[in-house]
Amino acid sequence: MDSKTRESLEGPKYALEYLAAKQAQELLTSEGNDRNGIGVDIEFIADINIDNETFVERNFTLAEQKYCNGRPNPHASFAGRWCAKEATVKAISSLHLGREKVWYKGDAAPLIEIEVLQAPSGAPFVVLHGDAKDAAAKAGVSTIRVSISHIDTFAIATAITS
Protein backbone atom coordinates (compact mmCIF):
# COMPACT_ATOMS: atom_id res chain seq x y z
CA MET A 1 0.00 0.00 0.00
CA ASP A 2 1.49 3.34 -0.98
CA SER A 3 1.78 6.11 1.59
CA LYS A 4 -0.93 8.28 0.01
CA THR A 5 -3.49 5.44 0.09
CA ARG A 6 -2.50 4.56 3.65
CA GLU A 7 -2.81 8.18 4.74
CA SER A 8 -6.29 8.42 3.24
CA LEU A 9 -7.37 5.32 5.20
CA GLU A 10 -5.93 6.31 8.60
CA GLY A 11 -8.92 8.51 9.45
CA PRO A 12 -11.53 5.87 8.61
CA LYS A 13 -9.53 3.22 10.50
CA TYR A 14 -9.59 5.20 13.73
CA ALA A 15 -13.20 6.26 13.20
CA LEU A 16 -14.24 2.60 12.78
CA GLU A 17 -12.29 1.56 15.87
CA TYR A 18 -13.86 4.37 17.91
CA LEU A 19 -17.39 3.56 16.73
CA ALA A 20 -16.97 -0.17 17.35
CA ALA A 21 -15.62 0.43 20.86
CA LYS A 22 -18.35 2.97 21.63
CA GLN A 23 -21.10 0.64 20.42
CA ALA A 24 -19.69 -2.29 22.39
CA GLN A 25 -19.32 -0.17 25.52
CA GLU A 26 -22.92 1.04 25.22
CA LEU A 27 -24.09 -2.58 25.00
CA LEU A 28 -22.02 -3.59 27.98
CA THR A 29 -23.04 -0.68 30.19
CA SER A 30 -26.73 -1.22 29.62
CA GLU A 31 -28.68 -2.45 32.64
CA GLY A 32 -27.61 -5.92 33.72
CA ASN A 33 -24.31 -5.94 31.84
CA ASP A 34 -21.93 -4.64 34.49
CA ARG A 35 -19.90 -7.86 34.65
CA ASN A 36 -18.26 -7.81 31.23
CA GLY A 37 -15.01 -6.55 29.77
CA ILE A 38 -14.73 -5.37 26.18
CA GLY A 39 -11.88 -5.13 23.72
CA VAL A 40 -11.82 -4.01 20.09
CA ASP A 41 -8.89 -3.92 17.68
CA ILE A 42 -8.66 -2.92 14.03
CA GLU A 43 -5.56 -3.19 11.86
CA PHE A 44 -4.47 -2.67 8.30
CA ILE A 45 -4.05 -6.19 6.95
CA ALA A 46 -0.81 -5.11 5.26
CA ASP A 47 0.66 -4.15 8.67
CA ILE A 48 0.67 -7.79 9.82
CA ASN A 49 3.96 -8.98 8.37
CA ILE A 50 3.41 -12.68 7.78
CA ASP A 51 6.58 -12.84 5.67
CA ASN A 52 8.57 -12.34 8.89
CA GLU A 53 8.95 -15.88 10.27
CA THR A 54 10.07 -14.61 13.68
CA PHE A 55 6.91 -12.51 14.02
CA VAL A 56 4.68 -15.43 13.02
CA GLU A 57 6.43 -17.93 15.32
CA ARG A 58 6.35 -15.52 18.30
CA ASN A 59 2.68 -14.70 17.95
CA PHE A 60 0.83 -17.65 16.39
CA THR A 61 0.69 -21.27 17.49
CA LEU A 62 1.25 -24.05 14.97
CA ALA A 63 -2.51 -24.70 14.91
CA GLU A 64 -3.20 -21.03 14.12
CA GLN A 65 -0.54 -21.01 11.41
CA LYS A 66 -1.99 -24.15 9.83
CA TYR A 67 -5.51 -22.69 9.87
CA CYS A 68 -4.50 -19.29 8.45
CA ASN A 69 -2.23 -20.75 5.77
CA GLY A 70 -5.09 -22.98 4.63
CA ARG A 71 -7.51 -20.12 4.11
CA PRO A 72 -8.17 -18.42 0.74
CA ASN A 73 -6.56 -15.22 2.06
CA PRO A 74 -3.94 -16.21 4.67
CA HIS A 75 -2.84 -12.61 5.19
CA ALA A 76 -6.36 -11.51 6.19
CA SER A 77 -6.74 -14.58 8.43
CA PHE A 78 -3.51 -13.84 10.30
CA ALA A 79 -4.54 -10.17 10.65
CA GLY A 80 -7.96 -11.16 12.01
CA ARG A 81 -6.39 -13.47 14.57
CA TRP A 82 -3.91 -10.76 15.56
CA CYS A 83 -6.83 -8.38 16.14
CA ALA A 84 -8.61 -11.04 18.23
CA LYS A 85 -5.52 -11.43 20.41
CA GLU A 86 -5.21 -7.66 20.92
CA ALA A 87 -8.94 -7.36 21.64
CA THR A 88 -8.65 -10.19 24.18
CA VAL A 89 -5.93 -8.34 26.10
CA LYS A 90 -8.15 -5.25 26.22
CA ALA A 91 -11.21 -7.26 27.31
CA ILE A 92 -9.31 -8.99 30.11
CA SER A 93 -7.90 -5.66 31.29
CA SER A 94 -11.31 -3.96 31.27
CA LEU A 95 -13.35 -6.64 33.06
CA HIS A 96 -13.03 -5.01 36.49
CA LEU A 97 -11.84 -1.44 36.12
CA GLY A 98 -11.45 -0.94 39.87
CA ARG A 99 -9.06 -3.86 40.35
CA GLU A 100 -5.30 -3.72 40.10
CA LYS A 101 -3.60 -4.09 36.74
CA VAL A 102 -3.46 -7.72 35.56
CA TRP A 103 -1.70 -7.42 32.19
CA TYR A 104 1.97 -6.56 32.66
CA LYS A 105 3.50 -7.46 29.33
CA GLY A 106 4.63 -4.57 27.14
CA ASP A 107 3.46 -3.50 23.70
CA ALA A 108 6.01 -5.69 21.92
CA ALA A 109 5.27 -8.81 23.96
CA PRO A 110 4.51 -11.94 21.94
CA LEU A 111 0.85 -12.95 21.88
CA ILE A 112 1.34 -16.69 21.32
CA GLU A 113 -0.17 -17.39 24.77
CA ILE A 114 -3.50 -16.18 23.41
CA GLU A 115 -4.58 -18.86 20.95
CA VAL A 116 -7.51 -18.29 18.60
CA LEU A 117 -8.97 -21.54 17.27
CA GLN A 118 -12.08 -22.55 15.33
CA ALA A 119 -15.06 -24.29 16.93
CA PRO A 120 -16.89 -26.97 14.91
CA SER A 121 -19.52 -24.28 14.21
CA GLY A 122 -16.84 -22.18 12.49
CA ALA A 123 -16.85 -19.52 15.20
CA PRO A 124 -13.50 -18.48 16.66
CA PHE A 125 -12.75 -19.15 20.31
CA VAL A 126 -9.86 -18.29 22.62
CA VAL A 127 -7.63 -20.63 24.61
CA LEU A 128 -5.25 -18.98 27.06
CA HIS A 129 -1.87 -20.33 28.13
CA GLY A 130 0.87 -19.27 30.56
CA ASP A 131 0.90 -15.64 31.71
CA ALA A 132 -2.23 -14.83 29.68
CA LYS A 133 -4.14 -17.56 31.52
CA ASP A 134 -2.81 -16.29 34.86
CA ALA A 135 -3.83 -12.69 34.04
CA ALA A 136 -7.33 -13.80 33.09
CA ALA A 137 -7.68 -15.82 36.31
CA LYS A 138 -6.45 -12.85 38.36
CA ALA A 139 -9.02 -10.61 36.61
CA GLY A 140 -11.79 -13.13 37.33
CA VAL A 141 -12.42 -14.04 33.68
CA SER A 142 -14.50 -17.17 33.22
CA THR A 143 -15.55 -16.72 29.58
CA ILE A 144 -14.06 -15.04 26.50
CA ARG A 145 -16.05 -14.58 23.31
CA VAL A 146 -14.52 -13.20 20.12
CA SER A 147 -15.77 -12.10 16.75
CA ILE A 148 -13.45 -11.52 13.79
CA SER A 149 -14.06 -9.84 10.45
CA HIS A 150 -11.92 -8.63 7.57
CA ILE A 151 -12.53 -6.90 4.30
CA ASP A 152 -10.24 -5.38 1.67
CA THR A 153 -7.59 -3.55 3.71
CA PHE A 154 -8.86 -3.95 7.28
CA ALA A 155 -9.25 -6.67 9.88
CA ILE A 156 -11.24 -6.13 13.08
CA ALA A 157 -12.07 -8.18 16.15
CA THR A 158 -14.13 -7.73 19.27
CA ALA A 159 -13.66 -9.69 22.50
CA ILE A 160 -16.04 -9.83 25.44
CA THR A 161 -15.06 -11.30 28.81
CA SER A 162 -17.23 -12.23 31.74
NUTORVEX-285141 format. One record per residue (C-alpha): residue number from 1; y, x, z. Coordinates in nm, 3 decimals. Example, Ala and Ser with C-alpha at 12.3 -4.5 7.8 and 13.67 -1.06 7.14 Angstrom:
BEGIN
[site 1, [-0.450, 1.230, 0.780]] [site 2, [-0.106, 1.367, 0.714]] 
//
This chain:
BEGIN
[site 1, [0.000, 0.000, 0.000]] [site 2, [0.334, 0.149, -0.098]] [site 3, [0.611, 0.178, 0.159]] [site 4, [0.828, -0.093, 0.001]] [site 5, [0.544, -0.349, 0.009]] [site 6, [0.456, -0.250, 0.365]] [site 7, [0.818, -0.281, 0.474]] [site 8, [0.842, -0.629, 0.324]] [site 9, [0.532, -0.737, 0.520]] [site 10, [0.631, -0.593, 0.860]] [site 11, [0.851, -0.892, 0.945]] [site 12, [0.587, -1.153, 0.861]] [site 13, [0.322, -0.953, 1.050]] [site 14, [0.520, -0.959, 1.373]] [site 15, [0.626, -1.320, 1.320]] [site 16, [0.260, -1.424, 1.278]] [site 17, [0.156, -1.229, 1.587]] [site 18, [0.437, -1.386, 1.791]] [site 19, [0.356, -1.739, 1.673]] [site 20, [-0.017, -1.697, 1.735]] [site 21, [0.043, -1.562, 2.086]] [site 22, [0.297, -1.835, 2.163]] [site 23, [0.064, -2.110, 2.042]] [site 24, [-0.229, -1.969, 2.239]] [site 25, [-0.017, -1.932, 2.552]] [site 26, [0.104, -2.292, 2.522]] [site 27, [-0.258, -2.409, 2.500]] [site 28, [-0.359, -2.202, 2.798]] [site 29, [-0.068, -2.304, 3.019]] [site 30, [-0.122, -2.673, 2.962]] [site 31, [-0.245, -2.868, 3.264]] [site 32, [-0.592, -2.761, 3.372]] [site 33, [-0.594, -2.431, 3.184]] [site 34, [-0.464, -2.193, 3.449]] [site 35, [-0.786, -1.990, 3.465]] [site 36, [-0.781, -1.826, 3.123]] [site 37, [-0.655, -1.501, 2.977]] [site 38, [-0.537, -1.473, 2.618]] [site 39, [-0.513, -1.188, 2.372]] [site 40, [-0.401, -1.182, 2.009]] [site 41, [-0.392, -0.889, 1.768]] [site 42, [-0.292, -0.866, 1.403]] [site 43, [-0.319, -0.556, 1.186]] [site 44, [-0.267, -0.447, 0.830]] [site 45, [-0.619, -0.405, 0.695]] [site 46, [-0.511, -0.081, 0.526]] [site 47, [-0.415, 0.066, 0.867]] [site 48, [-0.779, 0.067, 0.982]] [site 49, [-0.898, 0.396, 0.837]] [site 50, [-1.268, 0.341, 0.778]] [site 51, [-1.284, 0.658, 0.567]] [site 52, [-1.234, 0.857, 0.889]] [site 53, [-1.588, 0.895, 1.027]] [site 54, [-1.461, 1.007, 1.368]] [site 55, [-1.251, 0.691, 1.402]] [site 56, [-1.543, 0.468, 1.302]] [site 57, [-1.793, 0.643, 1.532]] [site 58, [-1.552, 0.635, 1.830]] [site 59, [-1.470, 0.268, 1.795]] [site 60, [-1.765, 0.083, 1.639]] [site 61, [-2.127, 0.069, 1.749]] [site 62, [-2.405, 0.125, 1.497]] [site 63, [-2.470, -0.251, 1.491]] [site 64, [-2.103, -0.320, 1.412]] [site 65, [-2.101, -0.054, 1.141]] [site 66, [-2.415, -0.199, 0.983]] [site 67, [-2.269, -0.551, 0.987]] [site 68, [-1.929, -0.450, 0.845]] [site 69, [-2.075, -0.223, 0.577]] [site 70, [-2.298, -0.509, 0.463]] [site 71, [-2.012, -0.751, 0.411]] [site 72, [-1.842, -0.817, 0.074]] [site 73, [-1.522, -0.656, 0.206]] [site 74, [-1.621, -0.394, 0.467]] [site 75, [-1.261, -0.284, 0.519]] [site 76, [-1.151, -0.636, 0.619]] [site 77, [-1.458, -0.674, 0.843]] [site 78, [-1.384, -0.351, 1.030]] [site 79, [-1.017, -0.454, 1.065]] [site 80, [-1.116, -0.796, 1.201]] [site 81, [-1.347, -0.639, 1.457]] [site 82, [-1.076, -0.391, 1.556]] [site 83, [-0.838, -0.683, 1.614]] [site 84, [-1.104, -0.861, 1.823]] [site 85, [-1.143, -0.552, 2.041]] [site 86, [-0.766, -0.521, 2.092]] [site 87, [-0.736, -0.894, 2.164]] [site 88, [-1.019, -0.865, 2.418]] [site 89, [-0.834, -0.593, 2.610]] [site 90, [-0.525, -0.815, 2.622]] [site 91, [-0.726, -1.121, 2.731]] [site 92, [-0.899, -0.931, 3.011]] [site 93, [-0.566, -0.790, 3.129]] [site 94, [-0.396, -1.131, 3.127]] [site 95, [-0.664, -1.335, 3.306]] [site 96, [-0.501, -1.303, 3.649]] [site 97, [-0.144, -1.184, 3.612]] [site 98, [-0.094, -1.145, 3.987]] [site 99, [-0.386, -0.906, 4.035]] [site 100, [-0.372, -0.530, 4.010]] [site 101, [-0.409, -0.360, 3.674]] [site 102, [-0.772, -0.346, 3.556]] [site 103, [-0.742, -0.170, 3.219]] [site 104, [-0.656, 0.197, 3.266]] [site 105, [-0.746, 0.350, 2.933]] [site 106, [-0.457, 0.463, 2.714]] [site 107, [-0.350, 0.346, 2.370]] [site 108, [-0.569, 0.601, 2.192]] [site 109, [-0.881, 0.527, 2.396]] [site 110, [-1.194, 0.451, 2.194]] [site 111, [-1.295, 0.085, 2.188]] [site 112, [-1.669, 0.134, 2.132]] [site 113, [-1.739, -0.017, 2.477]] [site 114, [-1.618, -0.350, 2.341]] [site 115, [-1.886, -0.458, 2.095]] [site 116, [-1.829, -0.751, 1.860]] [site 117, [-2.154, -0.897, 1.727]] [site 118, [-2.255, -1.208, 1.533]] [site 119, [-2.429, -1.506, 1.693]] [site 120, [-2.697, -1.689, 1.491]] [site 121, [-2.428, -1.952, 1.421]] [site 122, [-2.218, -1.684, 1.249]] [site 123, [-1.952, -1.685, 1.520]] [site 124, [-1.848, -1.350, 1.666]] [site 125, [-1.915, -1.275, 2.031]] [site 126, [-1.829, -0.986, 2.262]] [site 127, [-2.063, -0.763, 2.461]] [site 128, [-1.898, -0.525, 2.706]] [site 129, [-2.033, -0.187, 2.813]] [site 130, [-1.927, 0.087, 3.056]] [site 131, [-1.564, 0.090, 3.171]] [site 132, [-1.483, -0.223, 2.968]] [site 133, [-1.756, -0.414, 3.152]] [site 134, [-1.629, -0.281, 3.486]] [site 135, [-1.269, -0.383, 3.404]] [site 136, [-1.380, -0.733, 3.309]] [site 137, [-1.582, -0.768, 3.631]] [site 138, [-1.285, -0.645, 3.836]] [site 139, [-1.061, -0.902, 3.661]] [site 140, [-1.313, -1.179, 3.733]] [site 141, [-1.404, -1.242, 3.368]] [site 142, [-1.717, -1.450, 3.322]] [site 143, [-1.672, -1.555, 2.958]] [site 144, [-1.504, -1.406, 2.650]] [site 145, [-1.458, -1.605, 2.331]] [site 146, [-1.320, -1.452, 2.012]] [site 147, [-1.210, -1.577, 1.675]] [site 148, [-1.152, -1.345, 1.379]] [site 149, [-0.984, -1.406, 1.045]] [site 150, [-0.863, -1.192, 0.757]] [site 151, [-0.690, -1.253, 0.430]] [site 152, [-0.538, -1.024, 0.167]] [site 153, [-0.355, -0.759, 0.371]] [site 154, [-0.395, -0.886, 0.728]] [site 155, [-0.667, -0.925, 0.988]] [site 156, [-0.613, -1.124, 1.308]] [site 157, [-0.818, -1.207, 1.615]] [site 158, [-0.773, -1.413, 1.927]] [site 159, [-0.969, -1.366, 2.250]] [site 160, [-0.983, -1.604, 2.544]] [site 161, [-1.130, -1.506, 2.881]] [site 162, [-1.223, -1.723, 3.174]] 
//
